[in-house]
Amino acid sequence: MRRAAIVLGATLAAGALAGPISAPAHERFPGFVYTSPETIREAQQILVGLKYLEPGRFREGEWDTLTQRATRDFQRDHFLKPNGRLDRDTLALLLSHKPRPDR
């Protein structure tokens, strides 16, 4: 009985010293990248509106080199990791720059 109590105590102490094991909320899906043509097209339209991407010089709905470069520039200017990928944080910030429709 005493041995079981010692083992249980050691296990609880080790768990308490290890700290929390859950990942922060923003790291729940690390590496997730949006790839649907609709989402890419929307991101491209916003990048064109913000003058990061020239109209007609990119392949609409495709994650081409010019779109990656424009995204990287946008990320750099907005203090995001400049990796040129359409991740969760980048898309959220792009959508916050989306023009509102006139009412």
Sequence and secondary structure as in RCSB ss.txt:
>XXXX:A:sequence
MRRAAIVLGATLAAGALAGPISAPAHERFPGFVYTSPETIREAQQILVGLKYLEPGRFREGEWDTLTQRATRDFQ
RDHFLKPNGRLDRDTLALLLSHKPRPDR
>XXXX:A:secstr
 HHHHHHHHHHHHHHHHH   S  GGGSSTT B   HHHHHHHHHHHHHTTSS TTSS TTS  HHHHHHHHHHH
HHTTS      BHHHHHHHHHTS     
